[in-house]
Amino acid sequence: MREIAVVAFAQSDHTRHTDQLSEVELVMPVLHDVLKQTGLTANQIGFTCSGSSDYLAGRAFSFTMTLDGVGAWPPISESHVEMDGAWALYEAWVKLQTGEADTALVYSYGKSSPGSLRDVLTRQLDPYTLAPLWPDTVALAALQAQALLDAGLTDERELAATALRSRRAAVSNPHAQLRDSADVAELLGRPYEVEPLRRHDCPPVSDGAAAVILAAGDTARALHARPAWIRGIDHRIEAHQPGVRDLTESPSTRTAAVAAGAFDAPLDGAELHAPFTPQEVVLRRALDLGDGVPVNASGGALAANPMMAAGLIRIGEAAARIHRGEAHRMLAHATSGPCLQQNLVAVLEGTEGGQA
């Protein structure tokens, strides 16, 4: 296996609306930023992979337009996934493992503001039995929350404390969208969005983009003094129908974490893609994360949740902590689908003195 590391990470400011920007205009500054960090030019990138959703854009093959921001002429080696950018990163990681490239640019973006995100995301459900009922993401997350409450695995106060911790952590993140100075009692006094979830238990609708650069071996060492080496990465999927799953558990996350080596050594922190507060409870249990492991020091998806980019941002934020010397071993997680249906886990480690 080749050694592959994240050597650069950039993201946009995440906001409720970017009406004045096209997807290309949203992505281009992020691409320029991540390339500038490494000193690479577009023609020095061996492989490019993007993650986005045509459903958000409302037109087929919308991702081809953002290639204008990358520079697709002369022709480049390029691919795309109709998934969160974390899965685009996985494809790029596989590409570099083949030895066909030494560097990869991975980017993803989402503009959720033009339409009703809750309606759009019903299209990922089973088209015969669930999608015709139009159960939106908040309603499905409320079912998961109620299952946890009924099992005695959490309570509304703990969920409010999770939201408050995440949004207070976002104070130090200039790209975050939501910050909250309320206390738990005040949050619990607010009305339900979909019982038992209140507004603070749900992610904000966000427009945003993110990008990372991967590099292999000595190329990574040349590009960054402290690369964030991907020591393990894996993704798994669970049954499409939420009704046949135990929503209080996430066996796919556990399986992916084992395959990625998450339990092989202590962690300095974790970036969990948990758009809803009850999902953090499920993920913490699946990953054996106690109170001693800082979770979502960036604020997480509860502070900014750009669709199709929030998972890639978790990997980028974990890598950034390693780049800054704030951590040595980090776990990053990304999810897609209703109630944690699909889950990706990556373990990243830093090195000293350029030694792997």
C-alpha positions in Angstrom: 0.0 0.0 0.0 1.3 3.5 -0.9 1.5 6.1 1.8 -1.0 8.8 1.0 -1.6 12.1 2.9 -3.8 15.2 2.9 -1.4 18.0 2.3 -3.9 20.9 1.9 -7.4 21.8 2.8 -9.6 24.8 2.1 -13.3 25.7 2.4 -15.6 28.5 1.7 -17.5 30.5 4.3 -20.8 28.7 4.7 -23.9 30.8 4.5 -27.7 30.4 4.3 -27.8 32.0 0.8 -25.4 32.5 -2.0 -28.0 33.7 -4.5 -25.4 35.9 -6.2 -23.0 33.1 -6.9 -23.1 30.2 -9.4 -21.7 26.8 -8.4 -18.5 27.7 -10.4 -18.1 31.0 -8.6 -18.6 29.2 -5.3 -16.0 26.6 -6.0 -13.2 28.7 -7.7 -11.9 30.6 -4.7 -11.6 27.3 -2.8 -9.7 25.6 -5.6 -7.3 28.6 -5.9 -6.7 28.5 -2.2 -5.9 24.8 -1.9 -3.6 25.0 -4.9 -1.8 28.0 -3.5 -1.2 26.2 -0.2 0.9 23.6 -2.0 2.4 25.8 -4.8 1.0 23.3 -7.4 -0.6 24.4 -10.6 -3.6 22.7 -12.2 -1.4 20.8 -14.7 0.6 19.3 -11.9 -2.5 17.5 -10.5 -2.5 13.9 -11.6 -6.2 13.2 -10.9 -9.3 15.3 -10.1 -12.4 14.0 -8.4 -15.5 15.9 -7.3 -18.6 15.2 -5.3 -22.0 17.0 -5.7 -25.6 16.3 -6.5 -27.6 17.1 -9.6 -30.8 17.1 -7.5 -29.6 20.2 -5.6 -28.7 22.0 -8.8 -31.9 20.8 -10.5 -30.2 19.8 -13.8 -28.4 16.8 -15.2 -24.6 16.6 -15.3 -24.4 19.9 -13.4 -20.9 18.9 -12.1 -19.4 19.4 -15.6 -19.9 23.2 -15.3 -17.7 23.4 -12.2 -14.8 21.9 -14.2 -14.5 25.4 -15.7 -13.2 26.4 -12.3 -10.7 23.6 -12.4 -9.5 24.1 -15.9 -10.3 21.0 -18.0 -8.3 21.9 -21.1 -5.9 20.5 -22.0 -7.8 17.3 -21.0 -7.4 16.1 -17.5 -7.9 12.8 -15.7 -11.2 13.5 -13.9 -14.1 11.7 -12.2 -17.2 12.5 -10.2 -19.3 10.9 -7.6 -23.0 11.7 -6.9 -22.1 11.6 -3.2 -20.5 13.7 -0.5 -16.9 14.7 -1.3 -15.6 12.2 1.3 -16.5 9.5 -1.2 -14.7 11.4 -3.9 -11.7 11.5 -1.7 -12.0 7.7 -1.3 -12.0 7.3 -5.1 -8.9 9.6 -5.4 -7.2 7.6 -2.6 -7.8 4.4 -4.6 -6.5 6.1 -7.8 -3.3 7.1 -6.1 -2.9 3.5 -4.7 -2.8 2.2 -8.3 0.3 4.4 -8.9 -1.3 6.1 -11.9 -1.0 9.5 -10.2 1.0 11.0 -7.3 -1.3 14.0 -6.6 -5.1 14.4 -6.5 -7.4 17.3 -6.2 -10.7 16.5 -4.5 -13.5 19.1 -4.2 -17.2 19.1 -3.4 -19.9 21.7 -3.1 -23.6 22.2 -2.6 -26.1 25.0 -2.9 -29.1 24.0 -0.8 -30.7 27.4 -0.6 -32.5 27.6 -4.0 -35.1 24.9 -3.2 -36.6 23.0 -0.3 -33.8 20.8 0.9 -36.1 18.7 3.1 -38.2 17.9 0.0 -35.2 17.2 -2.3 -33.7 14.7 0.1 -36.8 12.5 0.0 -35.6 11.5 -3.4 -32.9 9.3 -1.8 -35.5 7.1 -0.2 -37.0 3.8 -1.6 -39.0 5.0 -4.6 -41.8 2.5 -4.1 -42.7 2.5 -0.4 -41.1 5.5 1.2 -40.5 8.3 -1.3 -44.2 8.6 -2.2 -44.9 9.4 1.4 -42.4 12.3 1.4 -40.9 11.8 4.8 -38.3 14.4 5.1 -34.9 14.2 6.8 -36.0 15.9 9.9 -38.9 13.5 10.4 -36.7 10.5 9.9 -34.1 11.9 12.3 -36.9 12.4 14.8 -37.7 8.7 14.5 -34.1 8.0 15.3 -34.1 10.4 18.2 -37.3 8.8 19.7 -35.8 5.4 19.4 -32.8 6.5 21.4 -35.0 8.2 24.0 -37.2 5.1 24.3 -34.1 2.9 24.8 -32.9 5.2 27.6 -29.6 6.0 25.7 -30.0 9.8 25.8 -32.4 12.5 26.8 -33.4 15.9 25.5 -31.1 17.7 27.8 -28.1 15.7 26.5 -29.1 16.5 23.0 -29.3 20.2 23.7 -25.9 20.1 25.4 -24.5 18.5 22.2 -25.9 21.2 20.1 -24.6 23.9 22.4 -21.1 22.5 22.6 -20.9 22.3 18.8 -22.0 25.8 18.2 -19.8 27.2 20.9 -16.9 25.4 19.4 -17.7 27.1 16.1 -16.8 30.5 17.6 -13.1 29.8 16.7 -14.1 28.6 13.1 -14.3 31.6 10.8 -16.1 29.5 8.1 -18.9 28.3 10.4 -22.5 29.5 9.9 -24.2 29.1 13.3 -23.0 30.1 16.8 -25.1 30.0 19.9 -24.6 31.7 23.3 -27.8 30.3 24.8 -27.7 27.9 27.7 -29.3 24.4 27.8 -32.3 25.6 29.8 -33.1 28.2 27.2 -32.7 25.7 24.3 -35.1 23.3 26.0 -37.7 26.1 26.3 -37.9 26.5 22.5 -40.6 24.9 20.5 -40.2 21.5 18.7 -39.4 21.4 15.0 -40.5 17.7 14.8 -40.9 16.2 18.2 -38.6 15.3 20.0 -36.3 17.5 17.9 -36.0 21.2 18.3 -34.4 23.6 15.8 -31.0 23.4 17.6 -31.0 19.6 17.1 -31.1 20.1 13.3 -28.4 21.3 10.9 -28.7 24.7 9.2 -29.3 24.9 5.5 -25.9 25.8 4.1 -24.3 26.7 0.8 -20.6 26.0 0.6 -17.6 24.2 -0.9 -14.5 22.5 0.2 -11.3 21.0 -1.4 -8.3 18.9 -0.4 -5.2 17.8 -2.1 -3.8 14.3 -1.6 -0.3 13.3 -2.4 1.7 10.1 -2.2 5.0 9.2 -0.5 7.9 11.6 -1.1 5.6 14.0 -3.0 3.6 14.5 0.1 6.7 15.1 2.2 7.9 17.7 -0.3 4.6 19.5 -0.3 4.0 19.8 3.5 6.3 19.7 6.5 3.7 17.7 8.5 1.4 15.7 6.1 -1.8 14.1 7.5 -1.2 10.5 6.5 -4.3 8.4 5.8 -3.5 5.3 7.9 -6.8 3.7 7.1 -10.0 4.4 5.3 -13.1 2.4 4.7 -16.8 2.8 4.0 -19.8 0.6 4.5 -23.6 0.7 3.9 -26.6 -0.5 5.7 -30.1 -1.5 4.6 -31.9 1.1 2.5 -35.1 0.8 4.5 -34.9 2.5 7.9 -37.6 0.2 9.1 -35.5 -2.9 9.0 -32.6 -1.3 11.0 -32.0 -0.7 14.7 -31.8 3.1 14.5 -30.0 3.2 17.9 -27.0 1.4 16.4 -24.6 2.0 13.5 -22.9 -1.3 12.6 -21.6 0.0 9.3 -19.7 2.8 11.2 -18.3 0.2 13.6 -17.2 -2.1 10.7 -15.6 0.7 8.8 -13.8 1.9 11.9 -12.4 -1.5 12.5 -11.2 -1.8 8.9 -9.6 1.7 9.1 -7.8 0.8 12.3 -9.6 3.3 14.5 -9.3 1.1 17.6 -5.6 0.3 17.2 -4.3 3.3 19.2 -5.7 6.3 21.2 -7.2 9.2 19.3 -6.5 12.9 19.9 -9.9 13.9 18.5 -12.7 13.1 16.1 -14.6 15.0 13.5 -18.0 13.3 13.2 -20.5 14.1 10.4 -23.6 14.1 12.6 -26.1 16.6 11.2 -28.6 15.8 13.9 -27.8 15.7 17.6 -29.1 12.1 18.1 -26.7 10.9 15.4 -23.7 12.0 17.5 -25.0 9.7 20.3 -25.2 6.8 17.9 -21.7 7.5 16.4 -20.0 7.9 19.8 -21.3 4.5 20.8 -20.3 2.9 17.6 -16.8 4.4 17.8 -16.3 4.0 21.6 -15.7 7.7 21.9 -15.7 8.7 25.6 -15.6 12.2 27.1 -11.8 12.2 26.9 -11.8 12.4 23.1 -12.7 15.9 21.8 -15.4 15.7 19.2 -16.1 18.3 16.5 -13.7 21.0 17.7 -14.6 22.8 14.4 -18.3 22.9 15.3 -19.3 20.1 13.0 -22.4 19.8 10.8 -24.5 21.4 13.5 -22.7 24.7 12.9 -22.5 24.5 9.1 -23.9 21.7 6.9 -23.2 22.3 3.2 -24.7 19.3 1.5 -22.2 17.1 -0.4 -19.3 18.9 1.3 -19.8 18.5 5.0 -18.3 15.0 5.1 -15.2 16.1 3.1 -14.9 19.0 5.5 -14.7 16.6 8.5 -11.7 14.9 6.9 -10.2 18.3 6.0 -10.7 19.7 9.6 -9.1 16.6 11.1 -6.2 17.0 8.7 -5.9 20.7 9.5 -5.5 19.9 13.2 -2.6 17.6 12.3 -1.1 20.2 10.0 -1.1 22.8 12.8 0.5 20.4 15.2 -2.6 20.4 17.5 -3.1 16.6 17.1 -1.2 13.5 16.1 -4.0 11.0 15.5 -7.4 11.9 14.3 -10.6 10.1 13.3 -12.8 11.6 10.6 -16.3 10.3 9.7 -18.7 11.1 6.9 -22.3 9.9 6.3 -24.9 9.9 3.6 -28.5 8.8 3.3 -31.3 8.7 6.0 -30.4 7.9 9.6 -26.7 7.2 9.0 -27.3 4.8 6.2 -23.9 5.0 4.6 -20.7 5.7 6.6 -17.1 6.4 5.9 -14.3 6.4 8.5 -10.7 7.6 8.0 -7.8 7.6 10.5 -5.2 10.3 9.9 -1.8 10.6 11.6 0.9 13.3 11.6 4.6 12.7 11.5 7.6 14.7 12.7 10.6 15.6 10.6 9.1 14.4 7.4 9.3 10.7 8.4 6.4 8.4 7.8 
